[in-house]
C-alpha cells in the first residue's frame, strides 16, 4: 500500500489551463495600464528619457517632407530664371539642417535602443523575482491543484510575450503614433483637400484592421492557454515516464499529446492566419491610396482648385510630390501600428496570466506566538537567548504587554477535528489525538483513510474546518506558521533533493549547521557509510533530484536532513518505505536515537515499523476506529489485527 494518495487534495480534480472559463476576446485595458504603471514605477527616470528619444526620433523621420517641399519649391522658383547659384545656396542650407536633424535622430535612436535593453531585461528580472517570491508565499493547496508545467509556463512563455511587448511592440507603437500625428499635421499644413483623401483611405485601412484584428485576438489568447496546457502535460509525462513504460502506455500518451498539440496548432494557425493576412491587405490598400492621391492631386492642379490649408500656400507641384511620400509614410505607420496590436494582445494574454498568479491570495498567517532559543536562569526561570542551547520555547506576548515563555515539549492534541479539502466533502471527522511529549504515535489504515492529511493539518498546510489543534497547550492558529514548521521535522515518502552537494542537501534542514553537525546527522541516520564511498564523499554533486543515487540512498539523506534540524517533534511519512530490509535495520537504530525524547508521528503501511509505538491509531474513511498499543490491538482482533496478520475475510 502507498500513502501517496493522501498527499493530494481529496475532492477537487486537477484543472489544466485549457479547462478554464472562456477568456475575453478584446484587449484587456486594465492589464495594459497595469503593465505601464509597473514600468514607470520600476524605472521612473529611464522610461521617460526613452520615450523622449523615441518621440524625437519619430518626429525627425517626419521632417524630410517639409524639406522636400522647400527644395522643390526653391528649384521651381529659380527654374525659369536659371539662377542656379542662388538655388544652390538655399538647397545646401536646407540639406545641412536636414543632415543635422538626422545625426541627432541617430544619436537618440542609439540611446533609446540601449535604454530599452536595460529596461526590458531589468523589468523582466524584477517581475520573475516578484513572481517567484509571491509563489513562495502561496499555500500548498495552490500547488496541489495546479499542474507544475502550467506554473512553469508563466516564467517562460508568458514572460517572453512581455519581453516582446516592452522591447518591440510598445516602442514601435509609440513611434508609429507620433509619426502618424506629425505627418497628419504636416499634411493639414499643406492641403486640407488632399488630407481628406488620405484620411478616407486610412479609415478603410483601420476598418479592415479592426475586423481582422478582432478575429485574431481571441485565438492569440487561446494560444497562450494551449501552450501552458501542452507544457503541463509534457512535464507530467516526463515525471511519470517509468509508469508509462511499465504499463506500455506510450501510444496512449502520444495520442493524448497529439490531441493537445492539435488544439494548440489550431489556435496558433488561426491566430497567425488572421495576423499574416492583415499586412498584405493593408499594403495593397496603401498602394491604392497612393495612386488615388496622385490622381486627385493631379486633377486639383489641372483644375486650379483653391487650396485650403493652414499655411495658406497655393496648390503647386511642390506640395503634391511630398504629399505622395507622406501618404506612403502615413499608411505605412498606420499599418505598423495595427500590426503591433496583435503582439500587444498576445502579451496582454500572457500578462493577464502572470497577474493572476501574482494576485493569488498568499498563505494567511495571523499567528503571533514565535519559537525562540531559551535557557534557564539561576532562578530556574525560562528566558530567551540568541545562542543555540538545544532548548526551545514558545514566546507568547499578551494583550497587557507581558510575555510568557513555554518550553517546547512536543505535546500535540487534536480535539474533535473535522476537515475537508472542499466544504462539501469532509475527509476527517471527529478526530481526537493526544500525543504526549516523547510518545511515538503511529497512523495505519488503507490508502485514502486520512493519515497524511492529519500531519498536513499539524503543519498547517491546510486549516481545519472545525475543532482545535493545540501544541503545548497553545492553539496552533496563534503560532506563526514559519515557527510552527521549524519545530516540526518531516521525512516524506517522496524525497526531494536539490542541485548541490550531499553536504548542502543535508544542511537544507538547518542552514547554519556546521559540517561536523551535518556529518553527525548522517551517521545518526545511517547515511555516512554510503556517502563516504561516493566519488567525492560529502562534496559529491547531486543534480536532477539525485538521479545518481538509489531511492534508498536519497531517503537516507532526507532522514539526515531532518536529523540536523533537531526538532522537538518528528513526522515520518513512510520514511523507510524505499529502504531494503537490511538497510532498514541500520536506519532503525539511528531513528530510535533520533526519536528519543521527541514526540513522533509515524505513517506506515509496513506494520513491522510501528510495533514499538506507544499508541497506534487505525483510520478508516476519515475516522479513528481503533487506538491502543500493538499488543492491545492484536488482542482485540479488530481491523489492526487483520492488517497485521493478513487475516482478511474474503467475500
C-alpha positions, 0 to 999 in steps of 0.5 A, spaced: 500 500 500 502 507 498 500 513 502 501 517 496 494 518 495 493 522 501 498 527 499 493 530 494 487 534 495 481 529 496 475 532 492 477 537 487 480 534 480 486 537 477 484 543 472 489 544 466 489 551 463 485 549 457 479 547 462 478 554 464 472 559 463 472 562 456 477 568 456 475 575 453 476 576 446 478 584 446 484 587 449 484 587 456 485 595 458 486 594 465 492 589 464 495 594 459 495 600 464 497 595 469 503 593 465 505 601 464 504 603 471 509 597 473 514 600 468 514 607 470 514 605 477 520 600 476 524 605 472 521 612 473 527 616 470 529 611 464 522 610 461 521 617 460 528 619 457 526 613 452 520 615 450 523 622 449 528 619 444 523 615 441 518 621 440 524 625 437 526 620 433 519 619 430 518 626 429 525 627 425 523 621 420 517 626 419 521 632 417 524 630 410 517 632 407 517 639 409 524 639 406 522 636 400 517 641 399 522 647 400 527 644 395 522 643 390 519 649 391 526 653 391 528 649 384 521 651 381 522 658 383 529 659 380 527 654 374 525 659 369 530 664 371 536 659 371 539 662 377 542 656 379 547 659 384 542 662 388 538 655 388 544 652 390 545 656 396 538 655 399 538 647 397 545 646 401 542 650 407 536 646 407 540 639 406 545 641 412 539 642 417 536 636 414 543 632 415 543 635 422 536 633 424 538 626 422 545 625 426 541 627 432 535 622 430 541 617 430 544 619 436 537 618 440 535 612 436 542 609 439 540 611 446 533 609 446 535 602 443 540 601 449 535 604 454 530 599 452 535 593 453 536 595 460 529 596 461 526 590 458 531 585 461 531 589 468 523 589 468 523 582 466 528 580 472 524 584 477 517 581 475 520 573 475 523 575 482 516 578 484 513 572 481 517 567 484 517 570 491 509 571 491 509 563 489 513 562 495 508 565 499 502 561 496 499 555 500 500 548 498 493 547 496 495 552 490 500 547 488 496 541 489 491 543 484 495 546 479 499 542 474 507 544 475 508 545 467 502 550 467 506 554 473 512 553 469 509 556 463 508 563 466 516 564 467 517 562 460 512 563 455 508 568 458 514 572 460 517 572 453 510 575 450 512 581 455 519 581 453 516 582 446 511 587 448 516 592 452 522 591 447 518 591 440 511 592 440 510 598 445 516 602 442 514 601 435 507 603 437 509 609 440 513 611 434 508 609 429 503 614 433 507 620 433 509 619 426 502 618 424 500 625 428 506 629 425 505 627 418 497 628 419 499 635 421 504 636 416 499 634 411 493 639 414 499 644 413 499 643 406 492 641 403 486 640 407 483 637 400 488 632 399 488 630 407 481 628 406 483 623 401 488 620 405 484 620 411 478 616 407 483 611 405 486 610 412 479 609 415 478 603 410 485 601 412 483 601 420 476 598 418 479 592 415 484 592 421 479 592 426 475 586 423 481 582 422 484 584 428 478 582 432 478 575 429 485 574 431 485 576 438 481 571 441 485 565 438 492 569 440 489 568 447 487 561 446 494 560 444 497 562 450 492 557 454 494 551 449 501 552 450 501 552 458 496 546 457 501 542 452 507 544 457 503 541 463 502 535 460 509 534 457 512 535 464 507 530 467 509 525 462 516 526 463 515 525 471 511 519 470 515 516 464 517 509 468 509 508 469 508 509 462 513 504 460 511 499 465 504 499 463 506 500 455 502 506 455 506 510 450 501 510 444 496 512 449 500 518 451 502 520 444 495 520 442 493 524 448 499 529 446 497 529 439 490 531 441 493 537 445 498 539 440 492 539 435 488 544 439 494 548 440 496 548 432 489 550 431 489 556 435 496 558 433 494 557 425 488 561 426 491 566 430 497 567 425 492 566 419 488 572 421 495 576 423 499 574 416 493 576 412 492 583 415 499 586 412 498 584 405 491 587 405 493 593 408 499 594 403 495 593 397 490 598 400 496 603 401 498 602 394 491 604 392 491 610 396 497 612 393 495 612 386 488 615 388 492 621 391 496 622 385 490 622 381 486 627 385 492 631 386 493 631 379 486 633 377 486 639 383 492 642 379 489 641 372 483 644 375 486 650 379 482 648 385 483 653 391 487 650 396 485 650 403 490 649 408 493 652 414 499 655 411 495 658 406 500 656 400 497 655 393 496 648 390 503 647 386 507 641 384 511 642 390 506 640 395 503 634 391 510 630 390 511 630 398 504 629 399 505 622 395 511 620 400 507 622 406 501 618 404 506 612 403 509 614 410 502 615 413 499 608 411 505 605 412 505 607 420 498 606 420 499 599 418 505 598 423 501 600 428 495 595 427 500 590 426 503 591 433 496 590 436 496 583 435 503 582 439 500 587 444 494 582 445 498 576 445 502 579 451 496 582 454 494 574 454 500 572 457 500 578 462 493 577 464 496 570 466 502 572 470 497 577 474 493 572 476 498 568 479 501 574 482 494 576 485 493 569 488 491 570 495 498 568 499 498 563 505 494 567 511 498 567 517 495 571 523 499 567 528 503 571 533 506 566 538 514 565 535 519 559 537 525 562 540 532 559 543 531 559 551 535 557 557 534 557 564 536 562 569 539 561 576 532 562 578 530 556 574 526 561 570 525 560 562 528 566 558 530 567 551 537 567 548 540 568 541 545 562 542 543 555 540 542 551 547 538 545 544 532 548 548 526 551 545 520 555 547 514 558 545 514 566 546 507 568 547 506 576 548 499 578 551 494 583 550 497 587 557 504 587 554 507 581 558 510 575 555 510 568 557 515 563 555 513 555 554 518 550 553 517 546 547 515 539 549 512 536 543 505 535 546 500 535 540 492 534 541 487 534 536 480 535 539 474 533 535 477 535 528 473 535 522 476 537 515 475 537 508 479 539 502 472 542 499 466 544 504 462 539 501 466 533 502 469 532 509 475 527 509 476 527 517 471 527 522 471 527 529 478 526 530 481 526 537 489 525 538 493 526 544 500 525 543 504 526 549 511 529 549 516 523 547 510 518 545 511 515 538 504 515 535 503 511 529 497 512 523 495 505 519 489 504 515 488 503 507 490 508 502 485 514 502 483 513 510 486 520 512 493 519 515 497 524 511 492 529 511 492 529 519 500 531 519 498 536 513 493 539 518 499 539 524 503 543 519 498 547 517 498 546 510 491 546 510 486 549 516 481 545 519 474 546 518 472 545 525 475 543 532 482 545 535 489 543 534 493 545 540 501 544 541 503 545 548 497 547 550 497 553 545 492 553 539 496 552 533 492 558 529 496 563 534 503 560 532 506 563 526 506 558 521 514 559 519 515 557 527 510 552 527 514 548 521 521 549 524 519 545 530 516 540 526 521 535 522 518 531 516 521 525 512 516 524 506 515 518 502 517 522 496 524 525 497 526 531 494 533 533 493 536 539 490 542 541 485 548 541 490 552 537 494 550 531 499 553 536 504 548 542 502 542 537 501 543 535 508 544 542 511 537 544 507 534 542 514 538 547 518 542 552 514 547 554 519 549 547 521 556 546 521 559 540 517 561 536 523 553 537 525 551 535 518 556 529 518 553 527 525 546 527 522 548 522 517 551 517 521 545 518 526 541 516 520 545 511 517 547 515 511 555 516 512 557 509 510 554 510 503 556 517 502 563 516 504 564 511 498 561 516 493 566 519 488 567 525 492 564 523 499 560 529 502 562 534 496 559 529 491 554 533 486 547 531 486 543 534 480 536 532 477 533 530 484 539 525 485 538 521 479 545 518 481 543 515 487 538 509 489 531 511 492 534 508 498 540 512 498 536 519 497 531 517 503 537 516 507 539 523 506 532 526 507 532 522 514 539 526 515 536 532 513 531 532 518 536 529 523 540 536 523 534 540 524 533 537 531 526 538 532 522 537 538 517 533 534 518 528 528 513 526 522 515 520 518 511 519 512 513 512 510 520 514 511 523 507 510 518 505 505 524 505 499 529 502 504 531 494 503 530 490 509 537 490 511 538 497 510 532 498 514 535 495 520 541 500 520 536 506 519 532 503 525 537 504 530 539 511 528 531 513 528 530 510 535 536 515 537 533 520 533 526 519 536 528 519 543 525 524 547 521 527 541 514 526 540 513 522 533 508 521 528 509 515 524 505 513 517 506 506 515 503 501 511 509 496 513 506 494 520 513 491 522 515 499 523 510 501 528 510 495 533 514 499 538 509 505 538 506 507 544 499 508 541 497 506 534 491 509 531 487 505 525 483 510 520 478 508 516 474 513 511 476 519 515 475 516 522 479 513 528 476 506 529 481 503 533 487 506 538 491 502 543 498 499 543 500 493 538 499 488 543 492 491 545 490 491 538 492 484 536 488 482 542 482 485 540 482 482 533 479 488 530 481 491 523 489 492 526 489 485 527 487 483 520 492 488 517 497 485 521 496 478 520 493 478 513 487 475 516 482 478 511 475 475 510 474 474 503 467 475 500 
